[in-house]
């Protein structure tokens, strides 16, 4: 069903299953999630998303530092000006 343990596909499938279950249960009068729980999940997911992409796209790791050095060497990245 999921190839290579693709985390994005698993999360998307799990979220879809929960939303579908929520719609089904609401049609029978059961509240599976309330608005506060949905807001909490969205806030947590947003926080994790911002942390991940902030770290990934700001040259924080070894791979990012190496990439930044290559960009600077090629003249595509601004170098910090040294103060005398």
Buried (B, 14 or more C-beta within 10 A) or exposed (E): EEEEEEEEEEEEEEEEEEEEEBEEEEEEEEEEBEEEEEEEEEEEEEEEEEEEEEEEEEBEEEEBEEEBEEEEEEEEEEEEEEEE
